[in-house]
Amino acid sequence: MAENHDHGHTPAAWTTAVIIFIGFCVSGALMVMDQPLAFWLSLVIIPIGGVVGAVMRGMGMGKKPLPPVRIAGE
């Protein structure tokens, strides 16, 4: 694991993070503006980010699985 320092920097990960961040920002702004219905509706953006990320990962834009690590003596 020490040789892998990319932290999952992939298009799928970045897109997911940006969509979720936008969802939190919109929700926070609407909460401050005292718009309860719009606030609750804006929370739908957050799980959409997860769905988009899962779809992108399924399309091959996510992190590739690492090969299993072999321990000496096994």
CHARMM internal coordinates of N, CA and C (Angstrom, degrees):
IC EDIT
DIST 1 N 1 CA 1.4479
DIST 1 CA 1 C 1.5214
ANGL 1 N 1 CA 1 C 112.08
DIST 1 C 2 N 1.3151
ANGL 1 CA 1 C 2 N 117.61
DIHE 1 N 1 CA 1 C 2 N -24.62
DIST 2 N 2 CA 1.4583
ANGL 1 C 2 N 2 CA 119.62
DIHE 1 CA 1 C 2 N 2 CA -177.40
DIST 2 CA 2 C 1.5212
ANGL 2 N 2 CA 2 C 112.20
DIHE 1 C 2 N 2 CA 2 C -66.90
DIST 2 C 3 N 1.3354
ANGL 2 CA 2 C 3 N 117.21
DIHE 2 N 2 CA 2 C 3 N -26.25
DIST 3 N 3 CA 1.4610
ANGL 2 C 3 N 3 CA 119.16
DIHE 2 CA 2 C 3 N 3 CA -178.55
DIST 3 CA 3 C 1.5206
ANGL 3 N 3 CA 3 C 112.92
DIHE 2 C 3 N 3 CA 3 C -82.10
DIST 3 C 4 N 1.3156
ANGL 3 CA 3 C 4 N 118.70
DIHE 3 N 3 CA 3 C 4 N -5.12
DIST 4 N 4 CA 1.4672
ANGL 3 C 4 N 4 CA 121.79
DIHE 3 CA 3 C 4 N 4 CA -177.12
DIST 4 CA 4 C 1.5277
ANGL 4 N 4 CA 4 C 109.33
DIHE 3 C 4 N 4 CA 4 C -109.21
DIST 4 C 5 N 1.3423
ANGL 4 CA 4 C 5 N 116.79
DIHE 4 N 4 CA 4 C 5 N 102.45
DIST 5 N 5 CA 1.4596
ANGL 4 C 5 N 5 CA 121.01
DIHE 4 CA 4 C 5 N 5 CA -175.74
DIST 5 CA 5 C 1.5167
ANGL 5 N 5 CA 5 C 112.94
DIHE 4 C 5 N 5 CA 5 C -117.71
DIST 5 C 6 N 1.3308
ANGL 5 CA 5 C 6 N 118.77
DIHE 5 N 5 CA 5 C 6 N 24.70
DIST 6 N 6 CA 1.4602
ANGL 5 C 6 N 6 CA 118.91
DIHE 5 CA 5 C 6 N 6 CA -175.26
DIST 6 CA 6 C 1.5289
ANGL 6 N 6 CA 6 C 112.91
DIHE 5 C 6 N 6 CA 6 C -86.25
DIST 6 C 7 N 1.3026
ANGL 6 CA 6 C 7 N 119.11
DIHE 6 N 6 CA 6 C 7 N -14.19
DIST 7 N 7 CA 1.4669
ANGL 6 C 7 N 7 CA 123.49
DIHE 6 CA 6 C 7 N 7 CA 177.76
DIST 7 CA 7 C 1.5247
ANGL 7 N 7 CA 7 C 112.58
DIHE 6 C 7 N 7 CA 7 C 55.92
DIST 7 C 8 N 1.3101
ANGL 7 CA 7 C 8 N 118.13
DIHE 7 N 7 CA 7 C 8 N 25.43
DIST 8 N 8 CA 1.4534
ANGL 7 C 8 N 8 CA 121.52
DIHE 7 CA 7 C 8 N 8 CA 176.42
DIST 8 CA 8 C 1.5108
ANGL 8 N 8 CA 8 C 114.91
DIHE 7 C 8 N 8 CA 8 C 73.88
DIST 8 C 9 N 1.3198
ANGL 8 CA 8 C 9 N 118.03
DIHE 8 N 8 CA 8 C 9 N 31.30
DIST 9 N 9 CA 1.4697
ANGL 8 C 9 N 9 CA 120.94
DIHE 8 CA 8 C 9 N 9 CA 179.22
DIST 9 CA 9 C 1.5234
ANGL 9 N 9 CA 9 C 109.44
DIHE 8 C 9 N 9 CA 9 C -71.20
DIST 9 C 10 N 1.3270
ANGL 9 CA 9 C 10 N 115.98
DIHE 9 N 9 CA 9 C 10 N 91.30
DIST 10 N 10 CA 1.4566
ANGL 9 C 10 N 10 CA 122.20
DIHE 9 CA 9 C 10 N 10 CA 179.76
DIST 10 CA 10 C 1.5234
ANGL 10 N 10 CA 10 C 108.48
DIHE 9 C 10 N 10 CA 10 C -133.03
DIST 10 C 11 N 1.3252
ANGL 10 CA 10 C 11 N 117.80
DIHE 10 N 10 CA 10 C 11 N 161.90
DIST 11 N 11 CA 1.4630
ANGL 10 C 11 N 11 CA 119.13
DIHE 10 CA 10 C 11 N 11 CA 176.21
DIST 11 CA 11 C 1.5309
ANGL 11 N 11 CA 11 C 112.43
DIHE 10 C 11 N 11 CA 11 C -57.48
DIST 11 C 12 N 1.3214
ANGL 11 CA 11 C 12 N 117.03
DIHE 11 N 11 CA 11 C 12 N -38.11
DIST 12 N 12 CA 1.4660
ANGL 11 C 12 N 12 CA 119.80
DIHE 11 CA 11 C 12 N 12 CA 179.88
DIST 12 CA 12 C 1.5279
ANGL 12 N 12 CA 12 C 111.12
DIHE 11 C 12 N 12 CA 12 C -64.61
DIST 12 C 13 N 1.3241
ANGL 12 CA 12 C 13 N 117.03
DIHE 12 N 12 CA 12 C 13 N -43.38
DIST 13 N 13 CA 1.4622
ANGL 12 C 13 N 13 CA 120.59
DIHE 12 CA 12 C 13 N 13 CA -178.91
DIST 13 CA 13 C 1.5275
ANGL 13 N 13 CA 13 C 111.37
DIHE 12 C 13 N 13 CA 13 C -67.12
DIST 13 C 14 N 1.3292
ANGL 13 CA 13 C 14 N 116.58
DIHE 13 N 13 CA 13 C 14 N -44.47
DIST 14 N 14 CA 1.4632
ANGL 13 C 14 N 14 CA 119.64
DIHE 13 CA 13 C 14 N 14 CA -179.67
DIST 14 CA 14 C 1.5255
ANGL 14 N 14 CA 14 C 111.33
DIHE 13 C 14 N 14 CA 14 C -64.93
DIST 14 C 15 N 1.3251
ANGL 14 CA 14 C 15 N 117.18
DIHE 14 N 14 CA 14 C 15 N -42.95
DIST 15 N 15 CA 1.4625
ANGL 14 C 15 N 15 CA 120.29
DIHE 14 CA 14 C 15 N 15 CA 179.92
DIST 15 CA 15 C 1.5170
ANGL 15 N 15 CA 15 C 110.70
DIHE 14 C 15 N 15 CA 15 C -62.78
DIST 15 C 16 N 1.3316
ANGL 15 CA 15 C 16 N 116.69
DIHE 15 N 15 CA 15 C 16 N -43.75
DIST 16 N 16 CA 1.4619
ANGL 15 C 16 N 16 CA 120.68
DIHE 15 CA 15 C 16 N 16 CA 178.24
DIST 16 CA 16 C 1.5198
ANGL 16 N 16 CA 16 C 110.83
DIHE 15 C 16 N 16 CA 16 C -60.14
DIST 16 C 17 N 1.3265
ANGL 16 CA 16 C 17 N 116.71
DIHE 16 N 16 CA 16 C 17 N -47.74
DIST 17 N 17 CA 1.4639
ANGL 16 C 17 N 17 CA 120.50
DIHE 16 CA 16 C 17 N 17 CA -178.31
DIST 17 CA 17 C 1.5243
ANGL 17 N 17 CA 17 C 111.80
DIHE 16 C 17 N 17 CA 17 C -62.53
DIST 17 C 18 N 1.3238
ANGL 17 CA 17 C 18 N 117.32
DIHE 17 N 17 CA 17 C 18 N -41.13
DIST 18 N 18 CA 1.4710
ANGL 17 C 18 N 18 CA 120.46
DIHE 17 CA 17 C 18 N 18 CA -178.98
DIST 18 CA 18 C 1.5242
ANGL 18 N 18 CA 18 C 110.81
DIHE 17 C 18 N 18 CA 18 C -66.82
DIST 18 C 19 N 1.3341
ANGL 18 CA 18 C 19 N 117.95
DIHE 18 N 18 CA 18 C 19 N -44.25
DIST 19 N 19 CA 1.4639
ANGL 18 C 19 N 19 CA 120.36
DIHE 18 CA 18 C 19 N 19 CA -179.64
DIST 19 CA 19 C 1.5257
ANGL 19 N 19 CA 19 C 110.56
DIHE 18 C 19 N 19 CA 19 C -63.74
DIST 19 C 20 N 1.3249
ANGL 19 CA 19 C 20 N 117.67
DIHE 19 N 19 CA 19 C 20 N -43.54
DIST 20 N 20 CA 1.4678
ANGL 19 C 20 N 20 CA 120.55
DIHE 19 CA 19 C 20 N 20 CA 178.99
DIST 20 CA 20 C 1.5265
ANGL 20 N 20 CA 20 C 110.42
DIHE 19 C 20 N 20 CA 20 C -65.11
DIST 20 C 21 N 1.3301
ANGL 20 CA 20 C 21 N 117.76
DIHE 20 N 20 CA 20 C 21 N -40.99
DIST 21 N 21 CA 1.4632
ANGL 20 C 21 N 21 CA 121.09
DIHE 20 CA 20 C 21 N 21 CA 177.61
DIST 21 CA 21 C 1.5237
ANGL 21 N 21 CA 21 C 110.90
DIHE 20 C 21 N 21 CA 21 C -60.82
DIST 21 C 22 N 1.3268
ANGL 21 CA 21 C 22 N 117.00
DIHE 21 N 21 CA 21 C 22 N -44.20
DIST 22 N 22 CA 1.4670
ANGL 21 C 22 N 22 CA 120.56
DIHE 21 CA 21 C 22 N 22 CA 177.35
DIST 22 CA 22 C 1.5233
ANGL 22 N 22 CA 22 C 110.14
DIHE 21 C 22 N 22 CA 22 C -61.10
DIST 22 C 23 N 1.3271
ANGL 22 CA 22 C 23 N 117.47
DIHE 22 N 22 CA 22 C 23 N -41.79
DIST 23 N 23 CA 1.4624
ANGL 22 C 23 N 23 CA 120.78
DIHE 22 CA 22 C 23 N 23 CA 178.26
DIST 23 CA 23 C 1.5195
ANGL 23 N 23 CA 23 C 112.15
DIHE 22 C 23 N 23 CA 23 C -59.65
DIST 23 C 24 N 1.3359
ANGL 23 CA 23 C 24 N 117.05
DIHE 23 N 23 CA 23 C 24 N -44.10
DIST 24 N 24 CA 1.4625
ANGL 23 C 24 N 24 CA 120.02
DIHE 23 CA 23 C 24 N 24 CA 178.37
DIST 24 CA 24 C 1.5251
ANGL 24 N 24 CA 24 C 111.45
DIHE 23 C 24 N 24 CA 24 C -66.35
DIST 24 C 25 N 1.3235
ANGL 24 CA 24 C 25 N 117.57
DIHE 24 N 24 CA 24 C 25 N -39.90
DIST 25 N 25 CA 1.4704
ANGL 24 C 25 N 25 CA 120.59
DIHE 24 CA 24 C 25 N 25 CA 179.47
DIST 25 CA 25 C 1.5235
ANGL 25 N 25 CA 25 C 111.48
DIHE 24 C 25 N 25 CA 25 C -64.66
DIST 25 C 26 N 1.3227
ANGL 25 CA 25 C 26 N 116.61
DIHE 25 N 25 CA 25 C 26 N -45.85
DIST 26 N 26 CA 1.4675
ANGL 25 C 26 N 26 CA 120.28
DIHE 25 CA 25 C 26 N 26 CA 179.12
DIST 26 CA 26 C 1.5233
ANGL 26 N 26 CA 26 C 110.10
DIHE 25 C 26 N 26 CA 26 C -63.26
DIST 26 C 27 N 1.3218
ANGL 26 CA 26 C 27 N 117.20
DIHE 26 N 26 CA 26 C 27 N -45.00
DIST 27 N 27 CA 1.4655
ANGL 26 C 27 N 27 CA 120.65
DIHE 26 CA 26 C 27 N 27 CA 179.36
DIST 27 CA 27 C 1.5218
ANGL 27 N 27 CA 27 C 111.16
DIHE 26 C 27 N 27 CA 27 C -61.63
DIST 27 C 28 N 1.3319
ANGL 27 CA 27 C 28 N 116.42
DIHE 27 N 27 CA 27 C 28 N -43.42
DIST 28 N 28 CA 1.4608
ANGL 27 C 28 N 28 CA 119.89
DIHE 27 CA 27 C 28 N 28 CA 179.27
DIST 28 CA 28 C 1.5155
ANGL 28 N 28 CA 28 C 112.45
DIHE 27 C 28 N 28 CA 28 C -63.52
DIST 28 C 29 N 1.3253
ANGL 28 CA 28 C 29 N 116.66
DIHE 28 N 28 CA 28 C 29 N -42.39
DIST 29 N 29 CA 1.4660
ANGL 28 C 29 N 29 CA 119.96
DIHE 28 CA 28 C 29 N 29 CA 179.14
DIST 29 CA 29 C 1.5235
ANGL 29 N 29 CA 29 C 110.96
DIHE 28 C 29 N 29 CA 29 C -64.15
DIST 29 C 30 N 1.3225
ANGL 29 CA 29 C 30 N 116.86
DIHE 29 N 29 CA 29 C 30 N -42.54
DIST 30 N 30 CA 1.4654
ANGL 29 C 30 N 30 CA 119.84
DIHE 29 CA 29 C 30 N 30 CA -179.82
DIST 30 CA 30 C 1.5270
ANGL 30 N 30 CA 30 C 111.78
DIHE 29 C 30 N 30 CA 30 C -68.36
DIST 30 C 31 N 1.3280
ANGL 30 CA 30 C 31 N 116.78
DIHE 30 N 30 CA 30 C 31 N -31.15
DIST 31 N 31 CA 1.4610
ANGL 30 C 31 N 31 CA 119.23
DIHE 30 CA 30 C 31 N 31 CA 177.08
DIST 31 CA 31 C 1.5299
ANGL 31 N 31 CA 31 C 109.71
DIHE 30 C 31 N 31 CA 31 C -66.87
DIST 31 C 32 N 1.3284
ANGL 31 CA 31 C 32 N 116.92
DIHE 31 N 31 CA 31 C 32 N -42.61
DIST 32 N 32 CA 1.4622
ANGL 31 C 32 N 32 CA 120.88
DIHE 31 CA 31 C 32 N 32 CA 179.05
DIST 32 CA 32 C 1.5249
ANGL 32 N 32 CA 32 C 110.95
DIHE 31 C 32 N 32 CA 32 C -66.80
DIST 32 C 33 N 1.3422
ANGL 32 CA 32 C 33 N 116.79
DIHE 32 N 32 CA 32 C 33 N -34.64
DIST 33 N 33 CA 1.4650
ANGL 32 C 33 N 33 CA 120.93
DIHE 32 CA 32 C 33 N 33 CA 179.56
DIST 33 CA 33 C 1.5310
ANGL 33 N 33 CA 33 C 112.53
DIHE 32 C 33 N 33 CA 33 C -79.60
DIST 33 C 34 N 1.3280
ANGL 33 CA 33 C 34 N 116.83
DIHE 33 N 33 CA 33 C 34 N 2.01
DIST 34 N 34 CA 1.4646
ANGL 33 C 34 N 34 CA 122.56
DIHE 33 CA 33 C 34 N 34 CA 177.58
DIST 34 CA 34 C 1.5339
ANGL 34 N 34 CA 34 C 111.58
DIHE 33 C 34 N 34 CA 34 C 58.30
DIST 34 C 35 N 1.3224
ANGL 34 CA 34 C 35 N 114.49
DIHE 34 N 34 CA 34 C 35 N 53.15
DIST 35 N 35 CA 1.4665
ANGL 34 C 35 N 35 CA 122.07
DIHE 34 CA 34 C 35 N 35 CA 176.75
DIST 35 CA 35 C 1.5330
ANGL 35 N 35 CA 35 C 107.95
DIHE 34 C 35 N 35 CA 35 C -119.31
DIST 35 C 36 N 1.3400
ANGL 35 CA 35 C 36 N 118.10
DIHE 35 N 35 CA 35 C 36 N 79.03
DIST 36 N 36 CA 1.4673
ANGL 35 C 36 N 36 CA 119.71
DIHE 35 CA 35 C 36 N 36 CA -171.25
DIST 36 CA 36 C 1.5322
ANGL 36 N 36 CA 36 C 114.34
DIHE 35 C 36 N 36 CA 36 C -61.88
DIST 36 C 37 N 1.3211
ANGL 36 CA 36 C 37 N 118.57
DIHE 36 N 36 CA 36 C 37 N -41.98
DIST 37 N 37 CA 1.4649
ANGL 36 C 37 N 37 CA 119.47
DIHE 36 CA 36 C 37 N 37 CA -178.76
DIST 37 CA 37 C 1.5268
ANGL 37 N 37 CA 37 C 110.55
DIHE 36 C 37 N 37 CA 37 C -65.35
DIST 37 C 38 N 1.3180
ANGL 37 CA 37 C 38 N 116.87
DIHE 37 N 37 CA 37 C 38 N -46.49
DIST 38 N 38 CA 1.4645
ANGL 37 C 38 N 38 CA 120.37
DIHE 37 CA 37 C 38 N 38 CA 178.85
DIST 38 CA 38 C 1.5287
ANGL 38 N 38 CA 38 C 110.62
DIHE 37 C 38 N 38 CA 38 C -64.38
DIST 38 C 39 N 1.3374
ANGL 38 CA 38 C 39 N 117.14
DIHE 38 N 38 CA 38 C 39 N -35.67
DIST 39 N 39 CA 1.4671
ANGL 38 C 39 N 39 CA 120.79
DIHE 38 CA 38 C 39 N 39 CA 177.27
DIST 39 CA 39 C 1.5212
ANGL 39 N 39 CA 39 C 110.43
DIHE 38 C 39 N 39 CA 39 C -59.14
DIST 39 C 40 N 1.3233
ANGL 39 CA 39 C 40 N 116.67
DIHE 39 N 39 CA 39 C 40 N -50.52
DIST 40 N 40 CA 1.4652
ANGL 39 C 40 N 40 CA 119.86
DIHE 39 CA 39 C 40 N 40 CA -177.91
DIST 40 CA 40 C 1.5234
ANGL 40 N 40 CA 40 C 111.40
DIHE 39 C 40 N 40 CA 40 C -65.96
DIST 40 C 41 N 1.3229
ANGL 40 CA 40 C 41 N 117.05
DIHE 40 N 40 CA 40 C 41 N -36.37
DIST 41 N 41 CA 1.4648
ANGL 40 C 41 N 41 CA 119.73
DIHE 40 CA 40 C 41 N 41 CA 177.48
DIST 41 CA 41 C 1.5308
ANGL 41 N 41 CA 41 C 111.47
DIHE 40 C 41 N 41 CA 41 C -68.35
DIST 41 C 42 N 1.3301
ANGL 41 CA 41 C 42 N 116.62
DIHE 41 N 41 CA 41 C 42 N -33.94
DIST 42 N 42 CA 1.4638
ANGL 41 C 42 N 42 CA 119.42
DIHE 41 CA 41 C 42 N 42 CA -179.04
DIST 42 CA 42 C 1.5268
ANGL 42 N 42 CA 42 C 112.21
DIHE 41 C 42 N 42 CA 42 C -70.61
DIST 42 C 43 N 1.3161
ANGL 42 CA 42 C 43 N 117.62
DIHE 42 N 42 CA 42 C 43 N -20.13
DIST 43 N 43 CA 1.4641
ANGL 42 C 43 N 43 CA 119.93
DIHE 42 CA 42 C 43 N 43 CA 178.27
DIST 43 CA 43 C 1.5307
ANGL 43 N 43 CA 43 C 112.00
DIHE 42 C 43 N 43 CA 43 C -66.08
DIST 43 C 44 N 1.3273
ANGL 43 CA 43 C 44 N 116.69
DIHE 43 N 43 CA 43 C 44 N -15.05
DIST 44 N 44 CA 1.4663
ANGL 43 C 44 N 44 CA 120.68
DIHE 43 CA 43 C 44 N 44 CA 177.21
DIST 44 CA 44 C 1.5293
ANGL 44 N 44 CA 44 C 110.57
DIHE 43 C 44 N 44 CA 44 C -66.43
DIST 44 C 45 N 1.3258
ANGL 44 CA 44 C 45 N 117.20
DIHE 44 N 44 CA 44 C 45 N -24.85
DIST 45 N 45 CA 1.4698
ANGL 44 C 45 N 45 CA 121.02
DIHE 44 CA 44 C 45 N 45 CA -179.24
DIST 45 CA 45 C 1.5315
ANGL 45 N 45 CA 45 C 110.65
DIHE 44 C 45 N 45 CA 45 C -61.97
DIST 45 C 46 N 1.3177
ANGL 45 CA 45 C 46 N 117.64
DIHE 45 N 45 CA 45 C 46 N -35.23
DIST 46 N 46 CA 1.4657
ANGL 45 C 46 N 46 CA 121.62
DIHE 45 CA 45 C 46 N 46 CA -173.70
DIST 46 CA 46 C 1.5314
ANGL 46 N 46 CA 46 C 111.92
DIHE 45 C 46 N 46 CA 46 C -64.00
DIST 46 C 47 N 1.3456
ANGL 46 CA 46 C 47 N 119.89
DIHE 46 N 46 CA 46 C 47 N -53.27
DIST 47 N 47 CA 1.4709
ANGL 46 C 47 N 47 CA 117.42
DIHE 46 CA 46 C 47 N 47 CA 177.96
DIST 47 CA 47 C 1.5323
ANGL 47 N 47 CA 47 C 113.46
DIHE 46 C 47 N 47 CA 47 C -67.64
DIST 47 C 48 N 1.3339
ANGL 47 CA 47 C 48 N 117.14
DIHE 47 N 47 CA 47 C 48 N -24.31
DIST 48 N 48 CA 1.4692
ANGL 47 C 48 N 48 CA 119.16
DIHE 47 CA 47 C 48 N 48 CA 175.53
DIST 48 CA 48 C 1.5269
ANGL 48 N 48 CA 48 C 109.54
DIHE 47 C 48 N 48 CA 48 C -60.92
DIST 48 C 49 N 1.3327
ANGL 48 CA 48 C 49 N 116.92
DIHE 48 N 48 CA 48 C 49 N -36.73
DIST 49 N 49 CA 1.4653
ANGL 48 C 49 N 49 CA 120.25
DIHE 48 CA 48 C 49 N 49 CA 176.78
DIST 49 CA 49 C 1.5189
ANGL 49 N 49 CA 49 C 111.91
DIHE 48 C 49 N 49 CA 49 C -59.80
DIST 49 C 50 N 1.3245
ANGL 49 CA 49 C 50 N 116.41
DIHE 49 N 49 CA 49 C 50 N -41.57
DIST 50 N 50 CA 1.4649
ANGL 49 C 50 N 50 CA 119.83
DIHE 49 CA 49 C 50 N 50 CA 177.65
DIST 50 CA 50 C 1.5152
ANGL 50 N 50 CA 50 C 112.72
DIHE 49 C 50 N 50 CA 50 C -65.24
DIST 50 C 51 N 1.3207
ANGL 50 CA 50 C 51 N 116.16
DIHE 50 N 50 CA 50 C 51 N -40.00
DIST 51 N 51 CA 1.4651
ANGL 50 C 51 N 51 CA 120.59
DIHE 50 CA 50 C 51 N 51 CA 179.17
DIST 51 CA 51 C 1.5274
ANGL 51 N 51 CA 51 C 110.30
DIHE 50 C 51 N 51 CA 51 C -65.74
DIST 51 C 52 N 1.3281
ANGL 51 CA 51 C 52 N 116.49
DIHE 51 N 51 CA 51 C 52 N -44.47
DIST 52 N 52 CA 1.4704
ANGL 51 C 52 N 52 CA 120.28
DIHE 51 CA 51 C 52 N 52 CA 178.89
DIST 52 CA 52 C 1.5280
ANGL 52 N 52 CA 52 C 110.04
DIHE 51 C 52 N 52 CA 52 C -60.58
DIST 52 C 53 N 1.3226
ANGL 52 CA 52 C 53 N 116.96
DIHE 52 N 52 CA 52 C 53 N -42.52
DIST 53 N 53 CA 1.4639
ANGL 52 C 53 N 53 CA 120.25
DIHE 52 CA 52 C 53 N 53 CA 178.68
DIST 53 CA 53 C 1.5188
ANGL 53 N 53 CA 53 C 112.63
DIHE 52 C 53 N 53 CA 53 C -63.10
DIST 53 C 54 N 1.3308
ANGL 53 CA 53 C 54 N 116.56
DIHE 53 N 53 CA 53 C 54 N -41.49
DIST 54 N 54 CA 1.4651
ANGL 53 C 54 N 54 CA 120.05
DIHE 53 CA 53 C 54 N 54 CA 178.94
DIST 54 CA 54 C 1.5300
ANGL 54 N 54 CA 54 C 111.12
DIHE 53 C 54 N 54 CA 54 C -65.11
DIST 54 C 55 N 1.3241
ANGL 54 CA 54 C 55 N 116.28
DIHE 54 N 54 CA 54 C 55 N -40.50
DIST 55 N 55 CA 1.4704
ANGL 54 C 55 N 55 CA 119.93
DIHE 54 CA 54 C 55 N 55 CA 178.40
DIST 55 CA 55 C 1.5264
ANGL 55 N 55 CA 55 C 110.12
DIHE 54 C 55 N 55 CA 55 C -64.90
DIST 55 C 56 N 1.3278
ANGL 55 CA 55 C 56 N 116.71
DIHE 55 N 55 CA 55 C 56 N -44.10
DIST 56 N 56 CA 1.4651
ANGL 55 C 56 N 56 CA 119.87
DIHE 55 CA 55 C 56 N 56 CA 179.77
DIST 56 CA 56 C 1.5299
ANGL 56 N 56 CA 56 C 111.12
DIHE 55 C 56 N 56 CA 56 C -64.45
DIST 56 C 57 N 1.3302
ANGL 56 CA 56 C 57 N 116.71
DIHE 56 N 56 CA 56 C 57 N -38.43
DIST 57 N 57 CA 1.4664
ANGL 56 C 57 N 57 CA 119.60
DIHE 56 CA 56 C 57 N 57 CA 177.21
DIST 57 CA 57 C 1.5268
ANGL 57 N 57 CA 57 C 109.97
DIHE 56 C 57 N 57 CA 57 C -63.79
DIST 57 C 58 N 1.3370
ANGL 57 CA 57 C 58 N 116.22
DIHE 57 N 57 CA 57 C 58 N -40.09
DIST 58 N 58 CA 1.4555
ANGL 57 C 58 N 58 CA 120.29
DIHE 57 CA 57 C 58 N 58 CA 177.25
DIST 58 CA 58 C 1.5178
ANGL 58 N 58 CA 58 C 112.87
DIHE 57 C 58 N 58 CA 58 C -64.47
DIST 58 C 59 N 1.3229
ANGL 58 CA 58 C 59 N 116.60
DIHE 58 N 58 CA 58 C 59 N -26.81
DIST 59 N 59 CA 1.4661
ANGL 58 C 59 N 59 CA 121.62
DIHE 58 CA 58 C 59 N 59 CA 178.29
DIST 59 CA 59 C 1.5316
ANGL 59 N 59 CA 59 C 111.80
DIHE 58 C 59 N 59 CA 59 C -83.94
DIST 59 C 60 N 1.3288
ANGL 59 CA 59 C 60 N 116.99
DIHE 59 N 59 CA 59 C 60 N 1.76
DIST 60 N 60 CA 1.4612
ANGL 59 C 60 N 60 CA 120.44
DIHE 59 CA 59 C 60 N 60 CA 177.78
DIST 60 CA 60 C 1.5097
ANGL 60 N 60 CA 60 C 114.89
DIHE 59 C 60 N 60 CA 60 C 92.26
DIST 60 C 61 N 1.3309
ANGL 60 CA 60 C 61 N 118.18
DIHE 60 N 60 CA 60 C 61 N 11.28
DIST 61 N 61 CA 1.4631
ANGL 60 C 61 N 61 CA 120.54
DIHE 60 CA 60 C 61 N 61 CA -179.46
DIST 61 CA 61 C 1.5209
ANGL 61 N 61 CA 61 C 112.55
DIHE 60 C 61 N 61 CA 61 C -95.84
DIST 61 C 62 N 1.3173
ANGL 61 CA 61 C 62 N 116.75
DIHE 61 N 61 CA 61 C 62 N 6.11
DIST 62 N 62 CA 1.4605
ANGL 61 C 62 N 62 CA 120.91
DIHE 61 CA 61 C 62 N 62 CA 179.41
DIST 62 CA 62 C 1.5151
ANGL 62 N 62 CA 62 C 111.12
DIHE 61 C 62 N 62 CA 62 C -97.45
DIST 62 C 63 N 1.3143
ANGL 62 CA 62 C 63 N 115.35
DIHE 62 N 62 CA 62 C 63 N -173.65
DIST 63 N 63 CA 1.4553
ANGL 62 C 63 N 63 CA 121.02
DIHE 62 CA 62 C 63 N 63 CA -179.23
DIST 63 CA 63 C 1.5269
ANGL 63 N 63 CA 63 C 109.64
DIHE 62 C 63 N 63 CA 63 C -73.89
DIST 63 C 64 N 1.3033
ANGL 63 CA 63 C 64 N 115.34
DIHE 63 N 63 CA 63 C 64 N 135.89
DIST 64 N 64 CA 1.4615
ANGL 63 C 64 N 64 CA 120.59
DIHE 63 CA 63 C 64 N 64 CA 177.87
DIST 64 CA 64 C 1.5279
ANGL 64 N 64 CA 64 C 109.09
DIHE 63 C 64 N 64 CA 64 C -75.57
DIST 64 C 65 N 1.3310
ANGL 64 CA 64 C 65 N 118.01
DIHE 64 N 64 CA 64 C 65 N 141.16
DIST 65 N 65 CA 1.4686
ANGL 64 C 65 N 65 CA 119.59
DIHE 64 CA 64 C 65 N 65 CA 178.83
DIST 65 CA 65 C 1.5302
ANGL 65 N 65 CA 65 C 111.12
DIHE 64 C 65 N 65 CA 65 C -64.05
DIST 65 C 66 N 1.3088
ANGL 65 CA 65 C 66 N 114.91
DIHE 65 N 65 CA 65 C 66 N 142.63
DIST 66 N 66 CA 1.4638
ANGL 65 C 66 N 66 CA 120.18
DIHE 65 CA 65 C 66 N 66 CA 179.01
DIST 66 CA 66 C 1.5223
ANGL 66 N 66 CA 66 C 109.57
DIHE 65 C 66 N 66 CA 66 C -79.77
DIST 66 C 67 N 1.3248
ANGL 66 CA 66 C 67 N 117.76
DIHE 66 N 66 CA 66 C 67 N 147.37
DIST 67 N 67 CA 1.4657
ANGL 66 C 67 N 67 CA 119.29
DIHE 66 CA 66 C 67 N 67 CA 176.15
DIST 67 CA 67 C 1.5250
ANGL 67 N 67 CA 67 C 109.25
DIHE 66 C 67 N 67 CA 67 C -67.92
DIST 67 C 68 N 1.3303
ANGL 67 CA 67 C 68 N 117.03
DIHE 67 N 67 CA 67 C 68 N 152.24
DIST 68 N 68 CA 1.4677
ANGL 67 C 68 N 68 CA 118.93
DIHE 67 CA 67 C 68 N 68 CA 179.85
DIST 68 CA 68 C 1.5288
ANGL 68 N 68 CA 68 C 111.15
DIHE 67 C 68 N 68 CA 68 C -63.16
DIST 68 C 69 N 1.3116
ANGL 68 CA 68 C 69 N 115.05
DIHE 68 N 68 CA 68 C 69 N 144.23
DIST 69 N 69 CA 1.4634
ANGL 68 C 69 N 69 CA 121.37
DIHE 68 CA 68 C 69 N 69 CA -179.66
DIST 69 CA 69 C 1.5227
ANGL 69 N 69 CA 69 C 108.70
DIHE 68 C 69 N 69 CA 69 C -85.19
DIST 69 C 70 N 1.3134
ANGL 69 CA 69 C 70 N 115.80
DIHE 69 N 69 CA 69 C 70 N 129.90
DIST 70 N 70 CA 1.4650
ANGL 69 C 70 N 70 CA 120.27
DIHE 69 CA 69 C 70 N 70 CA 177.49
DIST 70 CA 70 C 1.5264
ANGL 70 N 70 CA 70 C 108.69
DIHE 69 C 70 N 70 CA 70 C -95.59
DIST 70 C 71 N 1.2984
ANGL 70 CA 70 C 71 N 114.97
DIHE 70 N 70 CA 70 C 71 N 131.20
DIST 71 N 71 CA 1.4630
ANGL 70 C 71 N 71 CA 121.23
DIHE 70 CA 70 C 71 N 71 CA 178.99
DIST 71 CA 71 C 1.5237
ANGL 71 N 71 CA 71 C 108.00
DIHE 70 C 71 N 71 CA 71 C -95.88
DIST 71 C 72 N 1.3272
ANGL 71 CA 71 C 72 N 116.24
DIHE 71 N 71 CA 71 C 72 N 134.98
DIST 72 N 72 CA 1.4599
ANGL 71 C 72 N 72 CA 120.85
DIHE 71 CA 71 C 72 N 72 CA -178.80
DIST 72 CA 72 C 1.5217
ANGL 72 N 72 CA 72 C 110.09
DIHE 71 C 72 N 72 CA 72 C -60.23
DIST 72 C 73 N 1.3121
ANGL 72 CA 72 C 73 N 116.14
DIHE 72 N 72 CA 72 C 73 N 136.17
DIST 73 N 73 CA 1.4532
ANGL 72 C 73 N 73 CA 120.79
DIHE 72 CA 72 C 73 N 73 CA 177.80
DIST 73 CA 73 C 1.5166
ANGL 73 N 73 CA 73 C 113.67
DIHE 72 C 73 N 73 CA 73 C 96.28
DIST 73 C 74 N 1.3078
ANGL 73 CA 73 C 74 N 118.07
DIHE 73 N 73 CA 73 C 74 N 0.58
DIST 74 N 74 CA 1.4680
ANGL 73 C 74 N 74 CA 119.55
DIHE 73 CA 73 C 74 N 74 CA 179.01
DIST 74 CA 74 C 1.4962
ANGL 74 N 74 CA 74 C 110.69
DIHE 73 C 74 N 74 CA 74 C -97.52
END
COOR INIT
IC SEED 1 N 1 CA 1 C
IC BUILD
